Amino acid sequence: MERGGGAGGGPRIARPAVTELRLSAFAGHRSAVHALGPVTLFAGPSGSGKSTTLRAYEALARLGAGDALDEVFPDAEDCVPERARPDAQGRRGFRIGCTVDGPEGPVHLDLAVQAEPRLRIVGERLTGRGGRTLLATALRDPGRNAVQAEWHTAGATPVTRAPLPDDLLGTALLPLRVAGKTRGQLEVLAAAEQVVIGLRSAFACDPRPERMRAPVPPGQGRLRRDCGNLAEVLHRTHTDCPRRHHRLAAVAGAGCTGPVTGLGVQELPEGIVRAVLERGGLPATPLGRLGDGELRYLALALTLLTGPGVLEMDRIAEVPDALQSLTLLADGLDRGLDGRQLGELLRLATDIAADGHIRVAGTVGERAVGEARRTPGVTVVDLGG
């Protein structure tokens, strides 16, 4: 992971990244704190909360991107701990948070969300260096669609107070609200921007082989979450990113059955394209004929070998690519993969993550834990014990 010198003389992560996930009270999780490395896999038996953990990460990422609370949590009641009792006003909710490390050091974001009787953010806290509270919000008037916020100013007025909407992440709104004139305001802005960059730089990938088999029209070549337009993206990378495309072909050879000498794209008479595995002197194999595991393997490898410009995600255009890292969220990373494919994919992930541009947070089943633990650079978080 790339680091640069910090103001305090210690190391600082150069690109903002989520390094800790906190599920204080979320579905089946209580007081759970998980450190996240460059490649982190959550393991455990069915029902241990692997997918729920990754869902909390994706929810924070979407809130950081500006999505409304009801879009992020359409079934918010399911996120409330089962044994949580309503208070005297009938309110129940959940609490999640994270730490985003970067040039400003570790910055902590914590949220309290009311799910019943009405979905809203009832408390948010952004904490910076030395435990300084940079932003705090609280629900003062349940009859209003707003929370009272105050943020650090450190000028003639120690804090600034103003209402913020109760369905959006306040931290993501600060760049529009803080003037940036005082030292305190600049500190708040830098911390908020670090958190937003770290959260927004996430892509949830859930390859669906049944949607990846058919030829597709050529287009912008941005990979969708379900990877259903895999052939379209390969058509683009074949032309625009020949070095990455060549490396993907080598990865395909390591994880697909039979000899693979390249990844090709055929333009069909109907104006559509299909991707094929080139077999040297043998007939090419259309990707539609591959097994589910082979297709998932190729899609995940492609995601690791590309970047935000080739993925259908909200790019942060105002931030240079050199200051951003991409976090691939992969629930069921091992689904449909055999041991060889999983091993190749994990080695590819750790190799690419070593330069700080790519991070991975995923889940695996119990049968894949051994391979994950044997791969240097992979952090396994066991939720079963």
C-alpha positions as CSV (number, residue, x, y, z in Angstrom):
1,M,0.0,0.0,0.0
2,E,1.4,3.4,-0.9
3,R,2.1,5.7,1.9
4,G,3.4,9.3,2.2
5,G,4.7,11.3,5.1
6,G,2.1,12.7,7.4
7,A,2.1,16.0,9.4
8,G,3.0,14.1,12.6
9,G,5.9,12.3,11.1
10,G,4.2,9.0,10.9
11,P,3.1,7.1,7.7
12,R,-0.1,8.2,6.0
13,I,-2.0,6.2,3.4
14,A,-1.8,8.2,0.1
15,R,-5.2,7.2,-1.3
16,P,-8.2,7.4,1.0
17,A,-9.4,3.9,1.9
18,V,-11.9,2.3,4.3
19,T,-9.7,0.6,6.8
20,E,-12.3,-0.3,9.5
21,L,-16.0,-1.2,9.5
22,R,-18.1,-0.9,12.6
23,L,-21.4,-2.7,13.1
24,S,-22.4,-1.4,16.5
25,A,-26.0,-2.7,16.1
26,F,-26.9,-3.9,12.7
27,A,-29.1,-6.9,11.9
28,G,-27.4,-9.8,13.7
29,H,-24.2,-7.9,14.6
30,R,-23.5,-6.3,17.9
31,S,-20.4,-4.2,18.8
32,A,-18.5,-5.7,15.8
33,V,-15.3,-4.0,14.7
34,H,-13.5,-5.3,11.6
35,A,-10.1,-4.1,10.4
36,L,-9.9,-4.1,6.6
37,G,-6.7,-4.8,4.8
38,P,-6.0,-4.5,1.0
39,V,-7.7,-7.9,0.5
40,T,-10.2,-8.9,3.2
41,L,-12.5,-11.9,3.1
42,F,-15.3,-12.5,5.6
43,A,-15.8,-16.2,6.3
44,G,-18.1,-18.3,8.4
45,P,-21.1,-20.7,8.2
46,S,-24.4,-19.8,6.7
47,G,-26.2,-17.3,8.9
48,S,-23.0,-15.9,10.4
49,G,-23.6,-12.5,8.9
50,K,-21.1,-12.4,6.0
51,S,-23.4,-10.8,3.4
52,T,-24.8,-8.5,6.0
53,T,-21.4,-7.2,6.8
54,L,-20.7,-6.4,3.2
55,R,-24.1,-4.9,2.8
56,A,-23.2,-2.4,5.5
57,Y,-20.1,-1.4,3.6
58,E,-22.0,-0.9,0.4
59,A,-24.7,1.1,2.2
60,L,-22.1,3.5,3.6
61,A,-20.5,3.7,0.1
62,R,-23.9,4.7,-1.4
63,L,-24.6,7.2,1.2
64,G,-21.2,8.7,0.6
65,A,-22.1,9.0,-3.1
66,G,-25.2,11.0,-2.2
67,D,-27.9,8.4,-2.4
68,A,-31.0,9.0,-0.3
69,L,-31.5,6.9,2.8
70,D,-34.7,5.2,1.5
71,E,-32.9,4.1,-1.6
72,V,-30.0,2.6,0.3
73,F,-32.3,0.9,2.9
74,P,-35.6,0.0,1.2
75,D,-36.1,-2.7,3.9
76,A,-34.6,-0.9,6.8
77,E,-36.6,-2.8,9.4
78,D,-34.6,-5.9,8.5
79,C,-31.4,-4.1,9.5
80,V,-32.7,-3.5,13.1
81,P,-31.3,-6.1,15.6
82,E,-34.0,-8.7,16.2
83,R,-34.0,-8.2,19.9
84,A,-33.9,-4.4,19.9
85,R,-36.8,-3.0,21.9
86,P,-38.6,0.2,20.9
87,D,-38.3,3.2,23.2
88,A,-41.3,5.0,24.7
89,Q,-42.0,6.7,21.3
90,G,-41.9,3.4,19.5
91,R,-38.5,4.1,17.8
92,R,-36.1,1.4,16.7
93,G,-33.0,1.6,14.6
94,F,-29.4,0.5,13.9
95,R,-25.9,1.9,14.1
96,I,-23.0,1.5,11.6
97,G,-19.8,3.3,11.0
98,C,-16.3,3.2,9.4
99,T,-12.8,4.6,9.5
100,V,-11.3,6.1,6.3
101,D,-7.5,6.5,6.4
102,G,-5.7,8.8,4.1
103,P,-3.6,12.0,4.0
104,E,-5.6,13.4,7.0
105,G,-4.9,10.3,9.1
106,P,-7.8,8.1,10.3
107,V,-11.2,9.8,10.1
108,H,-14.1,8.1,11.8
109,L,-17.7,8.3,10.6
110,D,-20.6,6.9,12.8
111,L,-24.3,6.9,12.0
112,A,-27.4,6.2,14.0
113,V,-30.4,5.4,11.8
114,Q,-34.0,5.3,12.9
115,A,-35.9,2.6,11.0
116,E,-39.2,2.8,12.8
117,P,-41.6,4.5,12.9
118,R,-40.0,6.5,10.1
119,L,-36.7,6.1,8.3
120,R,-34.2,8.9,9.1
121,I,-30.7,9.6,10.2
122,V,-31.0,10.7,13.8
123,G,-27.3,11.0,14.6
124,E,-24.0,11.4,12.7
125,R,-20.5,12.0,14.0
126,L,-17.3,12.8,12.1
127,T,-14.2,12.5,14.2
128,G,-10.7,13.6,13.1
129,R,-7.2,13.7,14.6
130,G,-6.9,13.5,18.3
131,G,-10.6,12.6,18.7
132,R,-11.7,16.0,17.6
133,T,-15.4,16.1,16.7
134,L,-15.6,17.8,13.3
135,L,-19.3,17.2,12.7
136,A,-22.2,16.2,14.9
137,T,-25.9,15.9,14.2
138,A,-28.9,15.2,16.4
139,L,-32.6,15.0,15.9
140,R,-34.1,17.9,17.9
141,D,-37.6,18.1,16.5
142,P,-39.1,14.8,15.4
143,G,-41.8,16.8,13.5
144,R,-39.2,18.2,11.0
145,N,-37.4,16.4,8.2
146,A,-34.1,17.8,9.4
147,V,-31.4,17.2,12.0
148,Q,-29.5,20.0,13.9
149,A,-25.9,19.9,12.8
150,E,-22.8,21.7,14.2
151,W,-19.3,21.6,12.7
152,H,-15.9,22.7,13.8
153,T,-15.0,26.2,12.8
154,A,-12.1,27.3,15.1
155,G,-12.5,30.9,14.2
156,A,-14.2,33.7,16.1
157,T,-17.1,31.2,16.4
158,P,-16.0,27.8,17.7
159,V,-18.8,25.9,15.8
160,T,-21.3,26.6,13.1
161,R,-24.9,25.4,13.5
162,A,-27.4,24.7,10.8
163,P,-30.1,22.2,9.9
164,L,-29.3,19.4,7.5
165,P,-31.8,16.9,5.8
166,D,-32.4,13.7,7.7
167,D,-32.3,11.5,4.7
168,L,-28.8,12.3,3.4
169,L,-25.3,11.8,4.7
170,G,-24.3,15.1,6.3
171,T,-20.6,14.5,5.7
172,A,-21.2,14.3,2.0
173,L,-23.0,17.7,2.2
174,L,-20.2,19.6,4.0
175,P,-18.2,20.6,0.9
176,L,-21.4,22.6,-0.2
177,R,-21.9,24.1,3.3
178,V,-18.5,24.9,4.7
179,A,-16.8,28.1,3.4
180,G,-13.2,26.9,4.0
181,K,-12.0,30.2,5.3
182,T,-10.7,29.3,8.8
183,R,-8.2,26.7,9.8
184,G,-11.0,24.7,11.5
185,Q,-13.2,24.8,8.4
186,L,-10.3,23.6,6.2
187,E,-9.8,20.7,8.6
188,V,-13.5,19.8,8.4
189,L,-13.4,20.0,4.6
190,A,-10.3,17.9,4.3
191,A,-11.7,15.2,6.6
192,A,-15.1,15.1,4.9
193,E,-13.6,14.9,1.4
194,Q,-11.3,12.1,2.5
195,V,-14.3,10.1,3.8
196,V,-16.4,10.7,0.7
197,I,-13.6,9.7,-1.6
198,G,-12.9,6.6,0.3
199,L,-16.5,5.6,0.4
200,R,-17.4,6.4,-3.2
201,S,-14.5,4.5,-4.6
202,A,-16.3,1.2,-4.3
203,F,-17.8,-1.1,-6.9
204,A,-20.1,-4.0,-6.0
205,C,-19.6,-6.8,-8.4
206,D,-22.1,-9.7,-8.6
207,P,-21.4,-11.6,-11.9
208,R,-24.5,-13.4,-13.2
209,P,-23.4,-16.1,-15.8
210,E,-26.9,-16.4,-17.2
211,R,-26.7,-12.8,-18.3
212,M,-23.2,-13.0,-19.7
213,R,-23.6,-15.6,-22.4
214,A,-25.5,-13.8,-25.2
215,P,-23.8,-11.4,-27.7
216,V,-24.4,-7.7,-27.0
217,P,-24.4,-4.5,-28.9
218,P,-21.1,-2.5,-28.7
219,G,-21.3,0.6,-26.6
220,Q,-19.4,2.6,-24.0
221,G,-17.9,-0.5,-22.6
222,R,-18.5,0.1,-18.8
223,L,-19.0,-3.1,-16.9
224,R,-22.3,-3.4,-15.1
225,R,-22.7,-4.9,-11.7
226,D,-24.1,-8.2,-13.0
227,C,-21.4,-8.3,-15.8
228,G,-24.1,-9.0,-18.3
229,N,-22.3,-6.8,-20.9
230,L,-18.9,-8.6,-20.5
231,A,-18.5,-9.0,-24.3
232,E,-19.1,-5.2,-24.8
233,V,-16.4,-4.4,-22.2
234,L,-13.9,-6.9,-23.7
235,H,-14.6,-5.3,-27.1
236,R,-13.4,-2.0,-25.6
237,T,-10.4,-3.3,-23.7
238,H,-9.3,-5.3,-26.7
239,T,-8.9,-1.9,-28.6
240,D,-8.2,0.6,-25.8
241,C,-6.3,-1.3,-23.2
242,P,-4.2,-3.9,-25.1
243,R,-1.7,-4.5,-22.2
244,R,-4.5,-5.2,-19.7
245,H,-6.4,-7.2,-22.2
246,H,-3.3,-9.4,-22.8
247,R,-2.9,-9.9,-19.1
248,L,-6.5,-10.9,-18.8
249,A,-6.0,-13.5,-21.5
250,A,-3.1,-14.9,-19.4
251,V,-5.4,-15.1,-16.4
252,A,-8.1,-16.8,-18.5
253,G,-5.5,-19.4,-19.5
254,A,-4.8,-20.1,-15.8
255,G,-8.5,-20.6,-14.9
256,C,-10.3,-21.9,-17.9
257,T,-10.4,-25.5,-19.3
258,G,-8.2,-26.2,-22.3
259,P,-5.5,-24.2,-24.0
260,V,-6.1,-20.4,-24.1
261,T,-3.9,-18.3,-26.3
262,G,-5.9,-15.1,-26.2
263,L,-9.3,-13.4,-25.7
264,G,-10.9,-12.3,-28.9
265,V,-14.0,-10.4,-29.9
266,Q,-16.1,-11.3,-33.0
267,E,-18.3,-8.7,-34.7
268,L,-21.4,-10.5,-35.9
269,P,-23.5,-9.5,-38.9
270,E,-26.4,-8.3,-36.7
271,G,-24.2,-5.4,-35.4
272,I,-23.5,-7.2,-32.1
273,V,-20.3,-8.6,-30.6
274,R,-19.4,-11.8,-28.8
275,A,-16.3,-12.6,-26.9
276,V,-14.3,-15.9,-27.5
277,L,-11.4,-17.8,-26.0
278,E,-8.8,-18.2,-28.7
279,R,-7.3,-21.7,-28.8
280,G,-4.3,-21.4,-31.0
281,G,-4.8,-23.7,-34.0
282,L,-8.1,-24.9,-32.6
283,P,-11.6,-23.3,-33.2
284,A,-12.3,-20.4,-30.8
285,T,-14.8,-21.0,-28.0
286,P,-17.6,-18.4,-27.5
287,L,-17.8,-17.3,-23.9
288,G,-21.4,-18.4,-24.0
289,R,-20.3,-22.0,-24.0
290,L,-18.2,-21.7,-20.8
291,G,-19.3,-23.0,-17.4
292,D,-20.7,-20.7,-14.8
293,G,-17.5,-20.8,-12.7
294,E,-15.4,-19.9,-15.7
295,L,-17.6,-16.9,-16.5
296,R,-17.6,-15.7,-12.9
297,Y,-13.8,-16.1,-12.8
298,L,-13.3,-14.1,-16.0
299,A,-15.7,-11.3,-14.9
300,L,-14.0,-10.9,-11.5
301,A,-10.6,-10.9,-13.0
302,L,-11.7,-8.3,-15.5
303,T,-12.9,-6.1,-12.7
304,L,-9.6,-6.4,-10.9
305,L,-7.6,-5.6,-14.0
306,T,-9.6,-2.5,-15.0
307,G,-10.5,0.7,-13.1
308,P,-13.3,3.2,-12.4
309,G,-13.2,4.3,-16.1
310,V,-14.2,0.8,-17.3
311,L,-16.7,0.1,-14.5
312,E,-20.3,1.4,-14.3
313,M,-19.8,3.5,-11.2
314,D,-19.9,7.1,-10.1
315,R,-16.5,8.4,-10.9
316,I,-15.1,11.3,-8.8
317,A,-14.1,13.5,-11.8
318,E,-12.7,16.3,-9.7
319,V,-10.2,14.0,-7.9
320,P,-7.1,12.8,-9.8
321,D,-7.0,9.1,-10.4
322,A,-3.6,9.0,-8.6
323,L,-5.5,9.9,-5.3
324,Q,-8.2,7.3,-5.6
325,S,-8.3,3.6,-4.9
326,L,-11.0,1.2,-6.1
327,T,-12.5,-1.2,-3.6
328,L,-14.1,-4.2,-5.2
329,L,-17.0,-5.6,-3.1
330,A,-17.7,-9.2,-3.9
331,D,-20.3,-11.1,-2.0
332,G,-19.8,-14.8,-2.6
333,L,-16.4,-14.3,-4.2
334,D,-15.9,-18.1,-4.4
335,R,-19.3,-18.9,-5.7
336,G,-19.1,-21.4,-8.5
337,L,-15.3,-21.4,-8.5
338,D,-13.1,-24.4,-8.1
339,G,-9.9,-24.4,-6.0
340,R,-7.6,-23.6,-8.9
341,Q,-9.8,-20.6,-10.0
342,L,-10.1,-19.2,-6.5
343,G,-6.4,-19.5,-5.9
344,E,-5.5,-17.7,-9.2
345,L,-8.1,-15.0,-8.5
346,L,-6.7,-14.4,-4.9
347,R,-3.2,-14.2,-6.2
348,L,-4.2,-11.7,-8.8
349,A,-6.0,-9.6,-6.2
350,T,-3.1,-9.5,-3.8
351,D,-0.7,-8.7,-6.6
352,I,-2.8,-5.8,-7.9
353,A,-3.6,-4.6,-4.3
354,A,0.1,-4.3,-3.5
355,D,0.4,-1.0,-5.4
356,G,-2.5,0.6,-3.5
357,H,-4.8,1.2,-6.5
358,I,-7.2,-1.8,-5.8
359,R,-8.6,-3.2,-2.6
360,V,-11.0,-6.1,-2.2
361,A,-13.6,-6.8,0.5
362,G,-15.6,-10.0,-0.1
363,T,-17.2,-13.1,1.4
364,V,-16.4,-16.7,1.0
365,G,-17.9,-20.0,2.1
366,E,-16.3,-22.4,4.5
367,R,-14.8,-24.6,1.8
368,A,-12.8,-21.7,0.5
369,V,-11.3,-20.6,3.8
370,G,-8.3,-22.9,3.5
371,E,-7.2,-21.5,0.2
372,A,-7.8,-17.9,1.4
373,R,-5.6,-18.5,4.5
374,R,-2.9,-20.0,2.4
375,T,-2.7,-17.0,0.1
376,P,-0.1,-14.4,1.4
377,G,-1.7,-10.9,1.6
378,V,-5.2,-12.1,2.3
379,T,-6.9,-11.2,5.6
380,V,-9.6,-13.7,6.7
381,V,-12.2,-12.5,9.2
382,D,-13.9,-15.5,10.7
383,L,-17.5,-14.6,11.7
384,G,-18.3,-18.1,12.9
385,G,-16.6,-17.9,16.3
